[in-house]
Structures are given as C-alpha cells and as structure tokens.
C-alpha cells in the first residue's frame, strides 16, 4: 500500500530531502513488515505516542469536519 501510494517519489518531490513520514505508532502501523519497508527505503519516521490526537493533525481535521459538517 505504501509503495503504491507513490510515497517514494512524492515525499521528496513535495517536501524536499529532509521530509519525515508521520504515522500514529499504533500496533498495526508498527508491524515488522511496515518497519522493514521504512528502513529499506530510508524513510525517516516522526516518532510520537500511539493514538495521540494532540500530535496528529489528521485526527484533528477529521474531528473538526465532524463538528462543522455535522458528520
């Protein structure tokens, strides 16, 4: 899934060589296969606590949309 999402080409193109991939460190995202993928492809991960909405802007956006758009 990560490979198919053009992560390898778009991250550098959009954010430069110092880009960092953000994920929420839940158990699913910390699977050995996932970690191996990031390591093999020299992708830097932003390390923060699992399921932390304070540190995850995507979760904050979804929460805002739910309130504003009455989802």
PDB file of N, CA, C and O in Angstrom:
ATOM      1  N   UNK A   1       0.824  -1.184   0.000  1.00  0.00           N
ATOM      2  CA  UNK A   1       0.000   0.000   0.000  1.00  0.00           C
ATOM      3  C   UNK A   1       0.876   1.259   0.000  1.00  0.00           C
ATOM      4  O   UNK A   1       0.613   2.199  -0.750  1.00  0.00           O
ATOM      5  N   UNK A   2       1.906   1.275   0.833  1.00  0.00           N
ATOM      6  CA  UNK A   2       2.791   2.438   0.880  1.00  0.00           C
ATOM      7  C   UNK A   2       3.516   2.635  -0.446  1.00  0.00           C
ATOM      8  O   UNK A   2       3.642   3.760  -0.930  1.00  0.00           O
ATOM      9  N   UNK A   3       3.985   1.557  -1.022  1.00  0.00           N
ATOM     10  CA  UNK A   3       4.680   1.645  -2.303  1.00  0.00           C
ATOM     11  C   UNK A   3       3.732   2.147  -3.392  1.00  0.00           C
ATOM     12  O   UNK A   3       4.118   2.969  -4.222  1.00  0.00           O
ATOM     13  N   UNK A   4       2.497   1.655  -3.389  1.00  0.00           N
ATOM     14  CA  UNK A   4       1.515   2.048  -4.386  1.00  0.00           C
ATOM     15  C   UNK A   4       1.048   3.480  -4.243  1.00  0.00           C
ATOM     16  O   UNK A   4       0.499   4.043  -5.190  1.00  0.00           O
ATOM     17  N   UNK A   5       1.248   4.077  -3.094  1.00  0.00           N
ATOM     18  CA  UNK A   5       0.810   5.459  -2.847  1.00  0.00           C
ATOM     19  C   UNK A   5       1.850   6.475  -3.292  1.00  0.00           C
ATOM     20  O   UNK A   5       1.741   7.654  -2.955  1.00  0.00           O
ATOM     21  N   UNK A   6       2.845   6.045  -4.036  1.00  0.00           N
ATOM     22  CA  UNK A   6       3.905   6.923  -4.552  1.00  0.00           C
ATOM     23  C   UNK A   6       4.686   7.611  -3.439  1.00  0.00           C
ATOM     24  O   UNK A   6       5.237   8.695  -3.634  1.00  0.00           O
ATOM     25  N   UNK A   7       4.728   6.989  -2.299  1.00  0.00           N
ATOM     26  CA  UNK A   7       5.448   7.554  -1.168  1.00  0.00           C
ATOM     27  C   UNK A   7       6.907   7.813  -1.508  1.00  0.00           C
ATOM     28  O   UNK A   7       7.478   8.822  -1.094  1.00  0.00           O
ATOM     29  N   UNK A   8       7.494   6.921  -2.246  1.00  0.00           N
ATOM     30  CA  UNK A   8       8.917   7.025  -2.545  1.00  0.00           C
ATOM     31  C   UNK A   8       9.249   8.242  -3.416  1.00  0.00           C
ATOM     32  O   UNK A   8      10.309   8.842  -3.239  1.00  0.00           O
ATOM     33  N   UNK A   9       8.386   8.611  -4.333  1.00  0.00           N
ATOM     34  CA  UNK A   9       8.697   9.736  -5.220  1.00  0.00           C
ATOM     35  C   UNK A   9       8.074  11.044  -4.751  1.00  0.00           C
ATOM     36  O   UNK A   9       8.700  12.097  -4.870  1.00  0.00           O
ATOM     37  N   UNK A  10       6.889  11.001  -4.234  1.00  0.00           N
ATOM     38  CA  UNK A  10       6.181  12.242  -3.896  1.00  0.00           C
ATOM     39  C   UNK A  10       6.683  12.906  -2.627  1.00  0.00           C
ATOM     40  O   UNK A  10       6.677  14.134  -2.540  1.00  0.00           O
ATOM     41  N   UNK A  11       7.116  12.137  -1.645  1.00  0.00           N
ATOM     42  CA  UNK A  11       7.617  12.733  -0.404  1.00  0.00           C
ATOM     43  C   UNK A  11       8.769  13.680  -0.663  1.00  0.00           C
ATOM     44  O   UNK A  11       8.757  14.823  -0.205  1.00  0.00           O
ATOM     45  N   UNK A  12       9.758  13.211  -1.390  1.00  0.00           N
ATOM     46  CA  UNK A  12      10.917  14.049  -1.702  1.00  0.00           C
ATOM     47  C   UNK A  12      10.542  15.198  -2.633  1.00  0.00           C
ATOM     48  O   UNK A  12      11.032  16.316  -2.478  1.00  0.00           O
ATOM     49  N   UNK A  13       9.680  14.919  -3.590  1.00  0.00           N
ATOM     50  CA  UNK A  13       9.306  15.951  -4.555  1.00  0.00           C
ATOM     51  C   UNK A  13       8.547  17.090  -3.879  1.00  0.00           C
ATOM     52  O   UNK A  13       8.791  18.261  -4.171  1.00  0.00           O
ATOM     53  N   UNK A  14       7.632  16.750  -2.982  1.00  0.00           N
ATOM     54  CA  UNK A  14       6.801  17.760  -2.345  1.00  0.00           C
ATOM     55  C   UNK A  14       7.461  18.455  -1.157  1.00  0.00           C
ATOM     56  O   UNK A  14       7.210  19.633  -0.902  1.00  0.00           O
ATOM     57  N   UNK A  15       8.309  17.717  -0.429  1.00  0.00           N
ATOM     58  CA  UNK A  15       8.823  18.243   0.837  1.00  0.00           C
ATOM     59  C   UNK A  15      10.334  18.384   0.900  1.00  0.00           C
ATOM     60  O   UNK A  15      10.862  18.840   1.914  1.00  0.00           O
ATOM     61  N   UNK A  16      11.040  18.007  -0.151  1.00  0.00           N
ATOM     62  CA  UNK A  16      12.497  18.089  -0.124  1.00  0.00           C
ATOM     63  C   UNK A  16      13.118  16.837   0.473  1.00  0.00           C
ATOM     64  O   UNK A  16      12.417  15.884   0.813  1.00  0.00           O
ATOM     65  N   UNK A  17      14.420  16.847   0.595  1.00  0.00           N
ATOM     66  CA  UNK A  17      15.146  15.654   1.045  1.00  0.00           C
ATOM     67  C   UNK A  17      15.022  15.373   2.533  1.00  0.00           C
ATOM     68  O   UNK A  17      15.323  14.263   2.971  1.00  0.00           O
ATOM     69  N   UNK A  18      14.589  16.342   3.315  1.00  0.00           N
ATOM     70  CA  UNK A  18      14.509  16.168   4.766  1.00  0.00           C
ATOM     71  C   UNK A  18      13.102  15.849   5.253  1.00  0.00           C
ATOM     72  O   UNK A  18      12.791  16.095   6.418  1.00  0.00           O
ATOM     73  N   UNK A  19      12.245  15.309   4.394  1.00  0.00           N
ATOM     74  CA  UNK A  19      10.869  15.035   4.781  1.00  0.00           C
ATOM     75  C   UNK A  19      10.801  13.881   5.781  1.00  0.00           C
ATOM     76  O   UNK A  19      11.662  13.001   5.798  1.00  0.00           O
ATOM     77  N   UNK A  20       9.769  13.905   6.604  1.00  0.00           N
ATOM     78  CA  UNK A  20       9.557  12.892   7.638  1.00  0.00           C
ATOM     79  C   UNK A  20       8.143  12.354   7.484  1.00  0.00           C
ATOM     80  O   UNK A  20       7.196  13.126   7.339  1.00  0.00           O
ATOM     81  N   UNK A  21       7.995  11.036   7.514  1.00  0.00           N
ATOM     82  CA  UNK A  21       6.689  10.407   7.389  1.00  0.00           C
ATOM     83  C   UNK A  21       6.035  10.345   8.758  1.00  0.00           C
ATOM     84  O   UNK A  21       6.673   9.970   9.741  1.00  0.00           O
ATOM     85  N   UNK A  22       4.765  10.710   8.820  1.00  0.00           N
ATOM     86  CA  UNK A  22       4.039  10.708  10.092  1.00  0.00           C
ATOM     87  C   UNK A  22       3.040   9.568  10.123  1.00  0.00           C
ATOM     88  O   UNK A  22       2.270   9.369   9.184  1.00  0.00           O
ATOM     89  N   UNK A  23       3.064   8.830  11.209  1.00  0.00           N
ATOM     90  CA  UNK A  23       2.052   7.817  11.479  1.00  0.00           C
ATOM     91  C   UNK A  23       1.824   7.810  12.981  1.00  0.00           C
ATOM     92  O   UNK A  23       2.599   8.402  13.732  1.00  0.00           O
ATOM     93  N   UNK A  24       0.768   7.144  13.421  1.00  0.00           N
ATOM     94  CA  UNK A  24       0.420   7.267  14.836  1.00  0.00           C
ATOM     95  C   UNK A  24       0.972   6.166  15.728  1.00  0.00           C
ATOM     96  O   UNK A  24       0.593   6.096  16.897  1.00  0.00           O
ATOM     97  N   UNK A  25       1.845   5.310  15.231  1.00  0.00           N
ATOM     98  CA  UNK A  25       2.529   4.288  16.028  1.00  0.00           C
ATOM     99  C   UNK A  25       1.599   3.270  16.685  1.00  0.00           C
ATOM    100  O   UNK A  25       1.997   2.623  17.654  1.00  0.00           O
ATOM    101  N   UNK A  26       0.392   3.111  16.195  1.00  0.00           N
ATOM    102  CA  UNK A  26      -0.457   2.042  16.719  1.00  0.00           C
ATOM    103  C   UNK A  26       0.147   0.700  16.317  1.00  0.00           C
ATOM    104  O   UNK A  26       1.025   0.643  15.456  1.00  0.00           O
ATOM    105  N   UNK A  27      -0.314  -0.352  16.927  1.00  0.00           N
ATOM    106  CA  UNK A  27       0.258  -1.681  16.693  1.00  0.00           C
ATOM    107  C   UNK A  27       0.239  -2.071  15.216  1.00  0.00           C
ATOM    108  O   UNK A  27       1.184  -2.693  14.732  1.00  0.00           O
ATOM    109  N   UNK A  28      -0.810  -1.718  14.504  1.00  0.00           N
ATOM    110  CA  UNK A  28      -0.920  -2.070  13.093  1.00  0.00           C
ATOM    111  C   UNK A  28       0.179  -1.389  12.277  1.00  0.00           C
ATOM    112  O   UNK A  28       0.740  -1.980  11.354  1.00  0.00           O
ATOM    113  N   UNK A  29       0.472  -0.157  12.625  1.00  0.00           N
ATOM    114  CA  UNK A  29       1.489   0.595  11.891  1.00  0.00           C
ATOM    115  C   UNK A  29       2.899   0.237  12.314  1.00  0.00           C
ATOM    116  O   UNK A  29       3.863   0.621  11.651  1.00  0.00           O
ATOM    117  N   UNK A  30       3.030  -0.493  13.408  1.00  0.00           N
ATOM    118  CA  UNK A  30       4.338  -0.897  13.900  1.00  0.00           C
ATOM    119  C   UNK A  30       4.665  -2.348  13.573  1.00  0.00           C
ATOM    120  O   UNK A  30       5.565  -2.928  14.180  1.00  0.00           O
ATOM    121  N   UNK A  31       3.963  -2.928  12.642  1.00  0.00           N
ATOM    122  CA  UNK A  31       4.245  -4.303  12.243  1.00  0.00           C
ATOM    123  C   UNK A  31       5.660  -4.395  11.676  1.00  0.00           C
ATOM    124  O   UNK A  31       6.164  -3.440  11.084  1.00  0.00           O
ATOM    125  N   UNK A  32       6.284  -5.532  11.858  1.00  0.00           N
ATOM    126  CA  UNK A  32       7.651  -5.723  11.373  1.00  0.00           C
ATOM    127  C   UNK A  32       7.759  -5.439   9.869  1.00  0.00           C
ATOM    128  O   UNK A  32       8.731  -4.833   9.418  1.00  0.00           O
ATOM    129  N   UNK A  33       6.771  -5.873   9.109  1.00  0.00           N
ATOM    130  CA  UNK A  33       6.777  -5.651   7.669  1.00  0.00           C
ATOM    131  C   UNK A  33       6.805  -4.162   7.344  1.00  0.00           C
ATOM    132  O   UNK A  33       7.526  -3.731   6.445  1.00  0.00           O
ATOM    133  N   UNK A  34       6.024  -3.384   8.074  1.00  0.00           N
ATOM    134  CA  UNK A  34       5.978  -1.939   7.865  1.00  0.00           C
ATOM    135  C   UNK A  34       7.301  -1.290   8.251  1.00  0.00           C
ATOM    136  O   UNK A  34       7.831  -0.462   7.511  1.00  0.00           O
ATOM    137  N   UNK A  35       7.831  -1.668   9.412  1.00  0.00           N
ATOM    138  CA  UNK A  35       9.110  -1.123   9.852  1.00  0.00           C
ATOM    139  C   UNK A  35      10.222  -1.457   8.869  1.00  0.00           C
ATOM    140  O   UNK A  35      11.067  -0.615   8.562  1.00  0.00           O
ATOM    141  N   UNK A  36      10.216  -2.689   8.380  1.00  0.00           N
ATOM    142  CA  UNK A  36      11.226  -3.112   7.402  1.00  0.00           C
ATOM    143  C   UNK A  36      11.125  -2.286   6.120  1.00  0.00           C
ATOM    144  O   UNK A  36      12.142  -1.906   5.541  1.00  0.00           O
ATOM    145  N   UNK A  37       9.897  -2.009   5.680  1.00  0.00           N
ATOM    146  CA  UNK A  37       9.698  -1.194   4.478  1.00  0.00           C
ATOM    147  C   UNK A  37      10.330   0.179   4.650  1.00  0.00           C
ATOM    148  O   UNK A  37      11.066   0.638   3.776  1.00  0.00           O
ATOM    149  N   UNK A  38      10.050   0.835   5.766  1.00  0.00           N
ATOM    150  CA  UNK A  38      10.590   2.167   6.002  1.00  0.00           C
ATOM    151  C   UNK A  38      12.115   2.135   6.086  1.00  0.00           C
ATOM    152  O   UNK A  38      12.789   3.010   5.542  1.00  0.00           O
ATOM    153  N   UNK A  39      12.649   1.138   6.759  1.00  0.00           N
ATOM    154  CA  UNK A  39      14.098   1.040   6.898  1.00  0.00           C
ATOM    155  C   UNK A  39      14.774   0.772   5.551  1.00  0.00           C
ATOM    156  O   UNK A  39      15.775   1.409   5.224  1.00  0.00           O
ATOM    157  N   UNK A  40      14.237  -0.158   4.776  1.00  0.00           N
ATOM    158  CA  UNK A  40      14.808  -0.472   3.459  1.00  0.00           C
ATOM    159  C   UNK A  40      14.811   0.737   2.536  1.00  0.00           C
ATOM    160  O   UNK A  40      15.716   0.895   1.717  1.00  0.00           O
ATOM    161  N   UNK A  41      13.807   1.584   2.664  1.00  0.00           N
ATOM    162  CA  UNK A  41      13.663   2.731   1.780  1.00  0.00           C
ATOM    163  C   UNK A  41      14.185   4.032   2.387  1.00  0.00           C
ATOM    164  O   UNK A  41      13.956   5.115   1.849  1.00  0.00           O
ATOM    165  N   UNK A  42      14.887   3.913   3.512  1.00  0.00           N
ATOM    166  CA  UNK A  42      15.490   5.085   4.181  1.00  0.00           C
ATOM    167  C   UNK A  42      14.483   6.197   4.424  1.00  0.00           C
ATOM    168  O   UNK A  42      14.758   7.367   4.156  1.00  0.00           O
ATOM    169  N   UNK A  43      13.314   5.823   4.934  1.00  0.00           N
ATOM    170  CA  UNK A  43      12.269   6.792   5.245  1.00  0.00           C
ATOM    171  C   UNK A  43      12.325   7.103   6.732  1.00  0.00           C
ATOM    172  O   UNK A  43      12.245   6.202   7.567  1.00  0.00           O
ATOM    173  N   UNK A  44      12.461   8.368   7.053  1.00  0.00           N
ATOM    174  CA  UNK A  44      12.505   8.806   8.444  1.00  0.00           C
ATOM    175  C   UNK A  44      11.080   8.903   8.972  1.00  0.00           C
ATOM    176  O   UNK A  44      10.209   9.483   8.323  1.00  0.00           O
ATOM    177  N   UNK A  45      10.846   8.337  10.148  1.00  0.00           N
ATOM    178  CA  UNK A  45       9.527   8.391  10.775  1.00  0.00           C
ATOM    179  C   UNK A  45       9.539   9.416  11.893  1.00  0.00           C
ATOM    180  O   UNK A  45      10.522   9.554  12.623  1.00  0.00           O
ATOM    181  N   UNK A  46       8.433  10.129  12.014  1.00  0.00           N
ATOM    182  CA  UNK A  46       8.257  11.040  13.134  1.00  0.00           C
ATOM    183  C   UNK A  46       7.728  10.209  14.290  1.00  0.00           C
ATOM    184  O   UNK A  46       6.638   9.643  14.200  1.00  0.00           O
ATOM    185  N   UNK A  47       8.479  10.131  15.361  1.00  0.00           N
ATOM    186  CA  UNK A  47       8.129   9.271  16.486  1.00  0.00           C
ATOM    187  C   UNK A  47       7.301  10.042  17.508  1.00  0.00           C
ATOM    188  O   UNK A  47       7.769  11.024  18.085  1.00  0.00           O
ATOM    189  N   UNK A  48       6.076   9.594  17.726  1.00  0.00           N
ATOM    190  CA  UNK A  48       5.230  10.180  18.766  1.00  0.00           C
ATOM    191  C   UNK A  48       4.320   9.097  19.324  1.00  0.00           C
ATOM    192  O   UNK A  48       4.200   8.033  18.715  1.00  0.00           O
ATOM    193  N   UNK A  49       3.677   9.331  20.456  1.00  0.00           N
ATOM    194  CA  UNK A  49       2.874   8.302  21.127  1.00  0.00           C
ATOM    195  C   UNK A  49       1.736   7.765  20.260  1.00  0.00           C
ATOM    196  O   UNK A  49       1.187   8.478  19.419  1.00  0.00           O
ATOM    197  N   UNK A  50       1.396   6.510  20.477  1.00  0.00           N
ATOM    198  CA  UNK A  50       0.292   5.880  19.752  1.00  0.00           C
ATOM    199  C   UNK A  50      -1.028   6.575  20.072  1.00  0.00           C
ATOM    200  O   UNK A  50      -1.287   6.937  21.220  1.00  0.00           O
ATOM    201  N   UNK A  51      -1.844   6.753  19.067  1.00  0.00           N
ATOM    202  CA  UNK A  51      -3.207   7.300  19.193  1.00  0.00           C
ATOM    203  C   UNK A  51      -3.245   8.653  19.905  1.00  0.00           C
ATOM    204  O   UNK A  51      -4.122   8.880  20.738  1.00  0.00           O
ATOM    205  N   UNK A  52      -2.341   9.524  19.600  1.00  0.00           N
ATOM    206  CA  UNK A  52      -2.305  10.829  20.237  1.00  0.00           C
ATOM    207  C   UNK A  52      -2.926  11.880  19.320  1.00  0.00           C
ATOM    208  O   UNK A  52      -2.253  12.368  18.412  1.00  0.00           O
ATOM    209  N   UNK A  53      -4.198  12.241  19.535  1.00  0.00           N
ATOM    210  CA  UNK A  53      -4.832  13.236  18.666  1.00  0.00           C
ATOM    211  C   UNK A  53      -4.176  14.609  18.776  1.00  0.00           C
ATOM    212  O   UNK A  53      -4.262  15.409  17.843  1.00  0.00           O
ATOM    213  N   UNK A  54      -3.524  14.893  19.900  1.00  0.00           N
ATOM    214  CA  UNK A  54      -2.855  16.178  20.053  1.00  0.00           C
ATOM    215  C   UNK A  54      -1.690  16.335  19.087  1.00  0.00           C
ATOM    216  O   UNK A  54      -1.365  17.445  18.667  1.00  0.00           O
ATOM    217  N   UNK A  55      -1.070  15.226  18.741  1.00  0.00           N
ATOM    218  CA  UNK A  55       0.094  15.267  17.869  1.00  0.00           C
ATOM    219  C   UNK A  55      -0.218  14.821  16.453  1.00  0.00           C
ATOM    220  O   UNK A  55       0.684  14.738  15.619  1.00  0.00           O
ATOM    221  N   UNK A  56      -1.465  14.536  16.172  1.00  0.00           N
ATOM    222  CA  UNK A  56      -1.833  14.041  14.860  1.00  0.00           C
ATOM    223  C   UNK A  56      -2.801  15.017  14.201  1.00  0.00           C
ATOM    224  O   UNK A  56      -3.998  14.980  14.483  1.00  0.00           O
ATOM    225  N   UNK A  57      -2.302  15.887  13.329  1.00  0.00           N
ATOM    226  CA  UNK A  57      -3.178  16.885  12.720  1.00  0.00           C
ATOM    227  C   UNK A  57      -4.312  16.279  11.902  1.00  0.00           C
ATOM    228  O   UNK A  57      -5.379  16.883  11.787  1.00  0.00           O
ATOM    229  N   UNK A  58      -4.100  15.104  11.338  1.00  0.00           N
ATOM    230  CA  UNK A  58      -5.162  14.465  10.555  1.00  0.00           C
ATOM    231  C   UNK A  58      -6.367  14.174  11.440  1.00  0.00           C
ATOM    232  O   UNK A  58      -7.505  14.422  11.042  1.00  0.00           O
ATOM    233  N   UNK A  59      -6.126  13.653  12.626  1.00  0.00           N
ATOM    234  CA  UNK A  59      -7.228  13.366  13.548  1.00  0.00           C
ATOM    235  C   UNK A  59      -7.942  14.648  13.944  1.00  0.00           C
ATOM    236  O   UNK A  59      -9.166  14.660  14.070  1.00  0.00           O
ATOM    237  N   UNK A  60      -7.199  15.721  14.139  1.00  0.00           N
ATOM    238  CA  UNK A  60      -7.815  16.999  14.485  1.00  0.00           C
ATOM    239  C   UNK A  60      -8.689  17.511  13.346  1.00  0.00           C
ATOM    240  O   UNK A  60      -9.763  18.062  13.585  1.00  0.00           O
ATOM    241  N   UNK A  61      -8.237  17.332  12.119  1.00  0.00           N
ATOM    242  CA  UNK A  61      -9.020  17.765  10.957  1.00  0.00           C
ATOM    243  C   UNK A  61     -10.309  16.962  10.857  1.00  0.00           C
ATOM    244  O   UNK A  61     -11.375  17.533  10.629  1.00  0.00           O
ATOM    245  N   UNK A  62     -10.225  15.634  11.027  1.00  0.00           N
ATOM    246  CA  UNK A  62     -11.434  14.798  10.978  1.00  0.00           C
ATOM    247  C   UNK A  62     -12.414  15.208  12.070  1.00  0.00           C
ATOM    248  O   UNK A  62     -13.620  15.264  11.832  1.00  0.00           O
ATOM    249  N   UNK A  63     -11.904  15.497  13.266  1.00  0.00           N
ATOM    250  CA  UNK A  63     -12.766  15.934  14.358  1.00  0.00           C
ATOM    251  C   UNK A  63     -13.440  17.255  14.043  1.00  0.00           C
ATOM    252  O   UNK A  63     -14.630  17.427  14.308  1.00  0.00           O
ATOM    253  N   UNK A  64     -12.680  18.199  13.472  1.00  0.00           N
ATOM    254  CA  UNK A  64     -13.235  19.493  13.075  1.00  0.00           C
ATOM    255  C   UNK A  64     -14.312  19.312  12.013  1.00  0.00           C
ATOM    256  O   UNK A  64     -15.376  19.928  12.089  1.00  0.00           O
ATOM    257  N   UNK A  65     -14.036  18.464  11.023  1.00  0.00           N
ATOM    258  CA  UNK A  65     -15.014  18.238   9.952  1.00  0.00           C
ATOM    259  C   UNK A  65     -16.300  17.615  10.502  1.00  0.00           C
ATOM    260  O   UNK A  65     -17.396  17.955  10.056  1.00  0.00           O
ATOM    261  N   UNK A  66     -16.166  16.717  11.456  1.00  0.00           N
ATOM    262  CA  UNK A  66     -17.341  16.079  12.035  1.00  0.00           C
ATOM    263  C   UNK A  66     -18.248  17.113  12.714  1.00  0.00           C
ATOM    264  O   UNK A  66     -19.474  17.040  12.623  1.00  0.00           O
ATOM    265  N   UNK A  67     -17.621  18.072  13.391  1.00  0.00           N
ATOM    266  CA  UNK A  67     -18.399  19.102  14.086  1.00  0.00           C
ATOM    267  C   UNK A  67     -18.992  20.108  13.094  1.00  0.00           C
ATOM    268  O   UNK A  67     -20.189  20.389  13.131  1.00  0.00           O
ATOM    269  N   UNK A  68     -18.169  20.635  12.229  1.00  0.00           N
ATOM    270  CA  UNK A  68     -18.588  21.690  11.316  1.00  0.00           C
ATOM    271  C   UNK A  68     -19.565  21.180  10.264  1.00  0.00           C
ATOM    272  O   UNK A  68     -20.534  21.860   9.926  1.00  0.00           O
ATOM    273  N   UNK A  69     -19.309  19.986   9.750  1.00  0.00           N
ATOM    274  CA  UNK A  69     -20.154  19.458   8.677  1.00  0.00           C
ATOM    275  C   UNK A  69     -21.229  18.487   9.177  1.00  0.00           C
ATOM    276  O   UNK A  69     -21.936  17.868   8.381  1.00  0.00           O
ATOM    277  N   UNK A  70     -21.342  18.363  10.472  1.00  0.00           N
ATOM    278  CA  UNK A  70     -22.358  17.508  11.102  1.00  0.00           C
ATOM    279  C   UNK A  70     -22.300  16.046  10.629  1.00  0.00           C
ATOM    280  O   UNK A  70     -23.328  15.439  10.328  1.00  0.00           O
ATOM    281  N   UNK A  71     -21.097  15.500  10.569  1.00  0.00           N
ATOM    282  CA  UNK A  71     -20.954  14.078  10.198  1.00  0.00           C
ATOM    283  C   UNK A  71     -21.241  13.201  11.362  1.00  0.00           C
ATOM    284  O   UNK A  71     -21.173  11.978  11.246  1.00  0.00           O
TER     285      UNK A  71
END
